[in-house]
Amino acid sequence: MNATSTRPDIGDAFPGHALETPDGGSVSIADFAGKPAVLFFYPKDNTPGCTNEAKDFSALKPEFDKAGIALLGVSKDPAKSHVKFIEKQELTVPLASDTAPDSGKDGLAEALGIWTEKNMYGRTYMGMERTTFLMKGDGTIAQVWRKVKVKGHAEAVLEAAKALD
């Protein structure tokens, strides 16, 4: 990581934590070795902003596929929730759960510094900071979008991913 930050940034290696897939399997950045990858982290399944973001990435998935760019959405929701989210919203983008079940270890969001304290209506709680990472084929971070605004985001990520050298 860069000396000025406790959060991985451009040029840093992306952490190798395993994530649970809705089918009970697992996925990690190592599974995308040799090809660029986009991981978008969102707070909660079936909430308005997260639904719009997942639908936007789903709509563009054929273009990501054509460009040879892996795509994965990640939240702290359990795999069962992802299954319902995918079915209800007719998503085509793959999702994974950053739950670190019974491991006693922090998950990927903690390692990335995006599991943060939030405040809504005077209530403080821990939650996911909407963040997207674009990785090169060697697993290093090429670009980071923090505190993402959903409108137009998937399109901007696709353009950046296509521009990777």
GROMACS elastic network, one bead per residue, 0.5 to 0.9 nm:
[ bonds ]
;  ai    aj funct       b0    kb
    1     4     6  0.83667   500
    1     5     6  0.69808   500
    1     6     6  0.68249   500
    1     7     6  0.68245   500
    1     8     6  0.51147   500
    1     9     6  0.68112   500
    1    11     6  0.84068   500
    1    12     6  0.55671   500
    1    13     6  0.77187   500
    2     5     6  0.55382   500
    2     6     6  0.73816   500
    2     7     6  0.79033   500
    2     8     6  0.69388   500
    2     9     6  0.69095   500
    2    10     6  0.86603   500
    2    11     6  0.85256   500
    2    12     6  0.72527   500
    3     6     6  0.75201   500
    4     7     6  0.89731   500
    5     8     6  0.72450   500
    5     9     6  0.79330   500
    6   112     6  0.83692   500
    6   113     6  0.72850   500
    7   111     6  0.74831   500
    7   112     6  0.54196   500
    7   113     6  0.52283   500
    7   114     6  0.81892   500
    8    11     6  0.84020   500
    8    12     6  0.58447   500
    8    13     6  0.75253   500
    8    14     6  0.71771   500
    8    15     6  0.84125   500
    8   111     6  0.82302   500
    8   112     6  0.60009   500
    8   113     6  0.78648   500
    8   141     6  0.80093   500
    9    12     6  0.56119   500
    9    13     6  0.84508   500
    9    14     6  0.86686   500
    9   112     6  0.89024   500
    9   141     6  0.64657   500
    9   142     6  0.82955   500
    9   143     6  0.76662   500
    9   144     6  0.69063   500
   10    13     6  0.85617   500
   10   135     6  0.89468   500
   10   140     6  0.74558   500
   10   142     6  0.52657   500
   10   143     6  0.56280   500
   10   144     6  0.68928   500
   11   140     6  0.56049   500
   11   141     6  0.52295   500
   11   142     6  0.62371   500
   11   143     6  0.84452   500
   12   139     6  0.85389   500
   12   140     6  0.53598   500
   12   141     6  0.56127   500
   12   142     6  0.84507   500
   13    16     6  0.87436   500
   13   135     6  0.87319   500
   13   138     6  0.83926   500
   13   139     6  0.58035   500
   13   141     6  0.61716   500
   14    29     6  0.72999   500
   14   112     6  0.84822   500
   14   133     6  0.88869   500
   14   135     6  0.75673   500
   14   139     6  0.58205   500
   14   140     6  0.56241   500
   14   141     6  0.61209   500
   15    28     6  0.87427   500
   15    29     6  0.75546   500
   15   108     6  0.72039   500
   15   111     6  0.71887   500
   15   112     6  0.77104   500
   15   139     6  0.86586   500
   16    28     6  0.59852   500
   16    29     6  0.58279   500
   16    30     6  0.67043   500
   16   108     6  0.81012   500
   17    27     6  0.85083   500
   17    28     6  0.59695   500
   17    29     6  0.76682   500
   17    98     6  0.87880   500
   17   100     6  0.88900   500
   17   107     6  0.70760   500
   17   108     6  0.56954   500
   17   111     6  0.86536   500
   18    26     6  0.60867   500
   18    27     6  0.55167   500
   18    29     6  0.79674   500
   18    98     6  0.80036   500
   18   100     6  0.82280   500
   18   107     6  0.85337   500
   18   108     6  0.79034   500
   19    25     6  0.83904   500
   19    26     6  0.52960   500
   19    27     6  0.52472   500
   19    28     6  0.61038   500
   19    74     6  0.83431   500
   19    96     6  0.58479   500
   19    97     6  0.55662   500
   19    98     6  0.53093   500
   19    99     6  0.73479   500
   19   100     6  0.75678   500
   19   107     6  0.84259   500
   19   108     6  0.79562   500
   20    23     6  0.82141   500
   20    24     6  0.63293   500
   20    25     6  0.58573   500
   20    27     6  0.65318   500
   20    28     6  0.89908   500
   20    78     6  0.83240   500
   20    79     6  0.68855   500
   20    95     6  0.88454   500
   20    96     6  0.54134   500
   20    98     6  0.66898   500
   20    99     6  0.74251   500
   20   100     6  0.83498   500
   21    24     6  0.54563   500
   21    25     6  0.51635   500
   21    26     6  0.52637   500
   21    27     6  0.67554   500
   21    79     6  0.62797   500
   21    82     6  0.85473   500
   21    94     6  0.82962   500
   21    95     6  0.65953   500
   21    97     6  0.63028   500
   22    25     6  0.72362   500
   22    26     6  0.87424   500
   22    78     6  0.81291   500
   22    80     6  0.65133   500
   22    81     6  0.83790   500
   22    82     6  0.61910   500
   22    83     6  0.59197   500
   22    94     6  0.87852   500
   22    95     6  0.71722   500
   22    96     6  0.65431   500
   22    97     6  0.77341   500
   23    26     6  0.85561   500
   23    79     6  0.75609   500
   23    80     6  0.89180   500
   23    83     6  0.83621   500
   24    79     6  0.74307   500
   26    96     6  0.79997   500
   27    30     6  0.80474   500
   27    31     6  0.64210   500
   27    32     6  0.89738   500
   27    96     6  0.76290   500
   28    31     6  0.55747   500
   28    32     6  0.76393   500
   29    32     6  0.54992   500
   29    33     6  0.70236   500
   29    37     6  0.80260   500
   29   135     6  0.88730   500
   29   139     6  0.68560   500
   30    33     6  0.52083   500
   30    34     6  0.89614   500
   30   139     6  0.74510   500
   32    35     6  0.58158   500
   32    36     6  0.72344   500
   32    37     6  0.66639   500
   32    69     6  0.89538   500
   32    70     6  0.68268   500
   32   137     6  0.72815   500
   32   138     6  0.89439   500
   32   139     6  0.80628   500
   33    36     6  0.79114   500
   33    37     6  0.88267   500
   33   136     6  0.88292   500
   33   137     6  0.56504   500
   33   138     6  0.62586   500
   33   139     6  0.67062   500
   34   136     6  0.79817   500
   34   138     6  0.59662   500
   34   139     6  0.80709   500
   35    68     6  0.67599   500
   35    69     6  0.63525   500
   35    70     6  0.71468   500
   35   135     6  0.84772   500
   35   136     6  0.66996   500
   35   138     6  0.75138   500
   35   139     6  0.85537   500
   36    68     6  0.72104   500
   36    69     6  0.50234   500
   36    70     6  0.62696   500
   36    71     6  0.88996   500
   36   134     6  0.72837   500
   36   135     6  0.54397   500
   36   138     6  0.79407   500
   36   139     6  0.78703   500
   36   161     6  0.74611   500
   36   164     6  0.82500   500
   37    68     6  0.86764   500
   37    69     6  0.52687   500
   37    71     6  0.57690   500
   37    72     6  0.78796   500
   37   133     6  0.81125   500
   37   134     6  0.58644   500
   37   135     6  0.51347   500
   37   136     6  0.67192   500
   37   137     6  0.72532   500
   37   139     6  0.83342   500
   37   161     6  0.81761   500
   38    69     6  0.71600   500
   38    70     6  0.60981   500
   38    72     6  0.62776   500
   38    73     6  0.83663   500
   38   132     6  0.70376   500
   38   133     6  0.56853   500
   38   135     6  0.63054   500
   38   157     6  0.80171   500
   38   158     6  0.88873   500
   38   161     6  0.79471   500
   39    70     6  0.83731   500
   39    71     6  0.60668   500
   39    73     6  0.57424   500
   39    74     6  0.69825   500
   39   131     6  0.84643   500
   39   132     6  0.57200   500
   39   133     6  0.53102   500
   39   134     6  0.66868   500
   39   135     6  0.82446   500
   40    54     6  0.89766   500
   40    71     6  0.80431   500
   40    72     6  0.63987   500
   40    74     6  0.61133   500
   40    75     6  0.86823   500
   40   130     6  0.75813   500
   40   131     6  0.59682   500
   40   133     6  0.63295   500
   40   134     6  0.86406   500
   41    72     6  0.86246   500
   41    73     6  0.59118   500
   41    75     6  0.57659   500
   41   109     6  0.81352   500
   41   114     6  0.85511   500
   41   128     6  0.72815   500
   41   129     6  0.74178   500
   41   130     6  0.54923   500
   41   131     6  0.52103   500
   41   132     6  0.59521   500
   41   133     6  0.83771   500
   42    45     6  0.80846   500
   42    49     6  0.86989   500
   42    50     6  0.60630   500
   42    53     6  0.82972   500
   42    54     6  0.88196   500
   42    73     6  0.73455   500
   42    74     6  0.62981   500
   42    75     6  0.54009   500
   42    76     6  0.84757   500
   42   128     6  0.62831   500
   42   129     6  0.69088   500
   42   131     6  0.69202   500
   42   132     6  0.86147   500
   43    47     6  0.85043   500
   43    49     6  0.89526   500
   43    50     6  0.68983   500
   43    74     6  0.85936   500
   43    75     6  0.58796   500
   43    76     6  0.73182   500
   43    77     6  0.83944   500
   43   127     6  0.65112   500
   43   129     6  0.67306   500
   43   130     6  0.63884   500
   44    47     6  0.61152   500
   44    49     6  0.89156   500
   44    50     6  0.63805   500
   44    51     6  0.86648   500
   44    75     6  0.63702   500
   44    76     6  0.73512   500
   44    77     6  0.65173   500
   44   128     6  0.82018   500
   45    48     6  0.88120   500
   45    50     6  0.63508   500
   45    51     6  0.68608   500
   45    75     6  0.76558   500
   45    77     6  0.68248   500
   45    81     6  0.69619   500
   45    82     6  0.68431   500
   45    84     6  0.88090   500
   45    85     6  0.60655   500
   46    49     6  0.85539   500
   46    50     6  0.66641   500
   46    51     6  0.55464   500
   46    81     6  0.88835   500
   46    84     6  0.88617   500
   46    85     6  0.60639   500
   46    88     6  0.85225   500
   46    89     6  0.81429   500
   47    50     6  0.54562   500
   47    51     6  0.57811   500
   47    52     6  0.85203   500
   48    51     6  0.51872   500
   48    52     6  0.62033   500
   48    53     6  0.86487   500
   49    52     6  0.51888   500
   49    53     6  0.61612   500
   49    54     6  0.86543   500
   49   149     6  0.86790   500
   49   150     6  0.66334   500
   50    53     6  0.50519   500
   50    54     6  0.60966   500
   50    55     6  0.84632   500
   50   130     6  0.88241   500
   50   150     6  0.81027   500
   51    54     6  0.52235   500
   51    55     6  0.60519   500
   51    56     6  0.85133   500
   51    85     6  0.83784   500
   51    89     6  0.74211   500
   52    55     6  0.50983   500
   52    56     6  0.60378   500
   52    57     6  0.86658   500
   52   150     6  0.71712   500
   52   151     6  0.82334   500
   53    56     6  0.50897   500
   53    57     6  0.62916   500
   53    58     6  0.85238   500
   53   150     6  0.57088   500
   53   151     6  0.78539   500
   53   153     6  0.78377   500
   53   154     6  0.72369   500
   54    57     6  0.52171   500
   54    58     6  0.60136   500
   54    59     6  0.85809   500
   54    73     6  0.73608   500
   54    89     6  0.86851   500
   54    91     6  0.69818   500
   54    92     6  0.86923   500
   54    93     6  0.70282   500
   54   154     6  0.88797   500
   55    59     6  0.60590   500
   55    60     6  0.86471   500
   55    89     6  0.74382   500
   55    90     6  0.81850   500
   55    91     6  0.62225   500
   55    92     6  0.81970   500
   55    93     6  0.80797   500
   56    59     6  0.51619   500
   56    60     6  0.64429   500
   56    61     6  0.86391   500
   56   150     6  0.86499   500
   56   151     6  0.87153   500
   56   152     6  0.83910   500
   56   153     6  0.82830   500
   56   154     6  0.59778   500
   56   155     6  0.80746   500
   57    60     6  0.51258   500
   57    61     6  0.59001   500
   57    64     6  0.88957   500
   57    71     6  0.82956   500
   57    73     6  0.87411   500
   57    91     6  0.87396   500
   57    92     6  0.83737   500
   57    93     6  0.64862   500
   57   153     6  0.88584   500
   57   154     6  0.55373   500
   57   155     6  0.81740   500
   57   158     6  0.89767   500
   58    61     6  0.50079   500
   58    62     6  0.80879   500
   58    90     6  0.87416   500
   58    91     6  0.57225   500
   58    94     6  0.85993   500
   59    62     6  0.73972   500
   59    63     6  0.86351   500
   59    91     6  0.84281   500
   59    92     6  0.78299   500
   59    93     6  0.84540   500
   60    63     6  0.53809   500
   60    64     6  0.64442   500
   60    65     6  0.87522   500
   60    93     6  0.89297   500
   60   154     6  0.74635   500
   60   155     6  0.76408   500
   60   158     6  0.78949   500
   61    65     6  0.60251   500
   61    66     6  0.85003   500
   61    70     6  0.89932   500
   61    71     6  0.75179   500
   61    92     6  0.72407   500
   61    93     6  0.64735   500
   62    66     6  0.60502   500
   62    67     6  0.86089   500
   63    66     6  0.50034   500
   63    67     6  0.62106   500
   63    68     6  0.86356   500
   63    69     6  0.86485   500
   63   158     6  0.78780   500
   64    67     6  0.51669   500
   64    68     6  0.62864   500
   64    69     6  0.50994   500
   64    70     6  0.69439   500
   64    71     6  0.72669   500
   64   158     6  0.66857   500
   64   161     6  0.82575   500
   64   162     6  0.82661   500
   65    68     6  0.50228   500
   65    69     6  0.56991   500
   65    70     6  0.68682   500
   65    71     6  0.82706   500
   66    69     6  0.76411   500
   67   161     6  0.84045   500
   67   162     6  0.66227   500
   69   158     6  0.88625   500
   69   161     6  0.73191   500
   69   162     6  0.82378   500
   71    93     6  0.68827   500
   71    94     6  0.70128   500
   71    95     6  0.88682   500
   72    93     6  0.65822   500
   72    94     6  0.52833   500
   72    95     6  0.56131   500
   72    96     6  0.71374   500
   73    93     6  0.70666   500
   73    94     6  0.62504   500
   73    96     6  0.62749   500
   73    97     6  0.86840   500
   74    77     6  0.84343   500
   74    94     6  0.88046   500
   74    95     6  0.57095   500
   74    97     6  0.57855   500
   74    98     6  0.65950   500
   75    78     6  0.82794   500
   75    82     6  0.89030   500
   75    95     6  0.80224   500
   75    96     6  0.68665   500
   75    97     6  0.54848   500
   75    98     6  0.58989   500
   75    99     6  0.83082   500
   75   109     6  0.84950   500
   75   128     6  0.73775   500
   76    96     6  0.85145   500
   76    97     6  0.54131   500
   76    99     6  0.55167   500
   76   107     6  0.89361   500
   76   109     6  0.84527   500
   76   127     6  0.87354   500
   76   128     6  0.77765   500
   77    80     6  0.81257   500
   77    81     6  0.60774   500
   77    82     6  0.69174   500
   77    96     6  0.85507   500
   77    97     6  0.58726   500
   77    98     6  0.74390   500
   77    99     6  0.73309   500
   78    81     6  0.54073   500
   78    82     6  0.66502   500
   78    96     6  0.84587   500
   78    97     6  0.57340   500
   78    98     6  0.80157   500
   78    99     6  0.68695   500
   79    82     6  0.50120   500
   79    83     6  0.63586   500
   79    84     6  0.88703   500
   79    95     6  0.85309   500
   79    96     6  0.70273   500
   79    97     6  0.59523   500
   80    83     6  0.51567   500
   80    84     6  0.65310   500
   80    85     6  0.86848   500
   81    84     6  0.52343   500
   81    85     6  0.60919   500
   81    86     6  0.86100   500
   82    86     6  0.59743   500
   82    87     6  0.84732   500
   82    95     6  0.66863   500
   82    96     6  0.75147   500
   82    97     6  0.78567   500
   83    86     6  0.52574   500
   83    87     6  0.62245   500
   83    88     6  0.85687   500
   83    95     6  0.87790   500
   84    87     6  0.51425   500
   84    88     6  0.58770   500
   84    89     6  0.83525   500
   85    88     6  0.52427   500
   85    89     6  0.59192   500
   85    90     6  0.79343   500
   85    91     6  0.77170   500
   86    89     6  0.54963   500
   86    90     6  0.54409   500
   86    92     6  0.73787   500
   86    93     6  0.83449   500
   86    94     6  0.85301   500
   86    95     6  0.82790   500
   87    90     6  0.50860   500
   87    91     6  0.68763   500
   88    91     6  0.80266   500
   91    94     6  0.79527   500
   97   100     6  0.84211   500
   98   101     6  0.86149   500
   98   107     6  0.58540   500
   98   108     6  0.63043   500
   98   109     6  0.71004   500
   99   102     6  0.87592   500
   99   106     6  0.86322   500
   99   107     6  0.63213   500
   99   108     6  0.85924   500
  100   103     6  0.57602   500
  100   104     6  0.75367   500
  100   105     6  0.65353   500
  100   106     6  0.65871   500
  100   107     6  0.52013   500
  100   108     6  0.82158   500
  101   104     6  0.77327   500
  101   105     6  0.85566   500
  101   107     6  0.88980   500
  102   105     6  0.80609   500
  103   106     6  0.81398   500
  106   109     6  0.79268   500
  106   110     6  0.58436   500
  106   111     6  0.70153   500
  107   110     6  0.54845   500
  107   111     6  0.65197   500
  107   112     6  0.88690   500
  108   112     6  0.61536   500
  108   113     6  0.85827   500
  108   114     6  0.87802   500
  108   115     6  0.88687   500
  109   112     6  0.50701   500
  109   113     6  0.61201   500
  109   114     6  0.52421   500
  109   115     6  0.52547   500
  109   116     6  0.89016   500
  109   128     6  0.73239   500
  109   129     6  0.87742   500
  110   114     6  0.61247   500
  110   115     6  0.52084   500
  110   116     6  0.81379   500
  111   114     6  0.78572   500
  111   115     6  0.85035   500
  112   115     6  0.77889   500
  113   116     6  0.70628   500
  113   129     6  0.87662   500
  114   127     6  0.81428   500
  114   128     6  0.58441   500
  114   129     6  0.50909   500
  114   130     6  0.77418   500
  114   131     6  0.73076   500
  114   146     6  0.86512   500
  115   126     6  0.65778   500
  115   127     6  0.54709   500
  115   129     6  0.62479   500
  116   125     6  0.82961   500
  116   126     6  0.54178   500
  116   127     6  0.55248   500
  116   128     6  0.62764   500
  116   129     6  0.65373   500
  117   124     6  0.67452   500
  117   125     6  0.56217   500
  117   127     6  0.62543   500
  117   128     6  0.85695   500
  117   129     6  0.89458   500
  118   123     6  0.81517   500
  118   124     6  0.56125   500
  118   125     6  0.53653   500
  118   126     6  0.57828   500
  118   127     6  0.61908   500
  118   128     6  0.85350   500
  118   129     6  0.85300   500
  119   122     6  0.60939   500
  119   123     6  0.54188   500
  119   125     6  0.63768   500
  119   126     6  0.85699   500
  120   123     6  0.52628   500
  120   124     6  0.66325   500
  120   125     6  0.82545   500
  121   124     6  0.84987   500
  128   131     6  0.82938   500
  129   146     6  0.74071   500
  129   147     6  0.60261   500
  129   148     6  0.82133   500
  130   145     6  0.84854   500
  130   146     6  0.65385   500
  130   147     6  0.51974   500
  130   148     6  0.54535   500
  130   149     6  0.81923   500
  130   150     6  0.89837   500
  131   144     6  0.72452   500
  131   145     6  0.55258   500
  131   147     6  0.58028   500
  131   148     6  0.58294   500
  132   143     6  0.82715   500
  132   144     6  0.57850   500
  132   145     6  0.50918   500
  132   146     6  0.66923   500
  132   147     6  0.88219   500
  132   148     6  0.75530   500
  132   157     6  0.82747   500
  133   141     6  0.67610   500
  133   142     6  0.76438   500
  133   143     6  0.59755   500
  133   145     6  0.65710   500
  133   146     6  0.87366   500
  133   157     6  0.89503   500
  134   140     6  0.85921   500
  134   141     6  0.59487   500
  134   142     6  0.54653   500
  134   143     6  0.51101   500
  134   144     6  0.64007   500
  134   145     6  0.86421   500
  134   157     6  0.77167   500
  134   160     6  0.82286   500
  134   161     6  0.68817   500
  135   138     6  0.76974   500
  135   139     6  0.56476   500
  135   140     6  0.54560   500
  135   142     6  0.51513   500
  135   143     6  0.70927   500
  135   144     6  0.89904   500
  135   161     6  0.85399   500
  136   139     6  0.54974   500
  136   140     6  0.55605   500
  136   141     6  0.63385   500
  136   142     6  0.59388   500
  136   161     6  0.87755   500
  136   164     6  0.75057   500
  136   165     6  0.87299   500
  137   140     6  0.74999   500
  138   141     6  0.89265   500
  139   142     6  0.89368   500
  141   144     6  0.73958   500
  142   161     6  0.88284   500
  142   164     6  0.80072   500
  143   160     6  0.81531   500
  143   161     6  0.89187   500
  145   148     6  0.61358   500
  145   157     6  0.87083   500
  146   149     6  0.88875   500
  148   151     6  0.89503   500
  148   153     6  0.73203   500
  149   152     6  0.79861   500
  149   153     6  0.67302   500
  150   153     6  0.52649   500
  150   154     6  0.76291   500
  151   154     6  0.79507   500
  151   155     6  0.89355   500
  152   155     6  0.54912   500
  152   156     6  0.63631   500
  152   157     6  0.88868   500
  153   156     6  0.51037   500
  153   157     6  0.62236   500
  153   158     6  0.86480   500
  154   157     6  0.51227   500
  154   158     6  0.61804   500
  154   159     6  0.87357   500
  155   158     6  0.51096   500
  155   159     6  0.63188   500
  155   160     6  0.87205   500
  156   159     6  0.52295   500
  156   160     6  0.62628   500
  156   161     6  0.85991   500
  157   160     6  0.51099   500
  157   161     6  0.60131   500
  157   162     6  0.85430   500
  158   161     6  0.50591   500
  158   162     6  0.61113   500
  158   163     6  0.86060   500
  159   162     6  0.51718   500
  159   163     6  0.62695   500
  160   163     6  0.50919   500
  160   164     6  0.66469   500
  161   164     6  0.54537   500
  162   165     6  0.84266   500
